[in-house]
Amino acid sequence: ATAPLQRELAAHPLRLTGTDDLPLLMLDSRLLAQALGNVLHNATLYAPAGKEIEIHVALTHGTLELRVRDHGP
């Protein structure tokens, strides 16, 4: 998801947090990458340069949880 956004993400440190022991998931990886890319692109538009963008990954009650947080307005 980050490869097409290298130029935009160059101004923002990217931090990935969460659990390392996620199970294998059956999903459409292209659609997930597109959705995550859209959210990350939005974060680069609104977070000031130099501000971190965080991605948190967790499995909560059997549901994959992805949270993206920027530090913009």
Summary of the structure (lengths in Angstrom):
residues: 73
radius of gyration: 12.8
end to end distance: 23.4
largest distance: 36.0
contacts: 175
relative contact order: 0.27
helix: 34%
strand: 27%
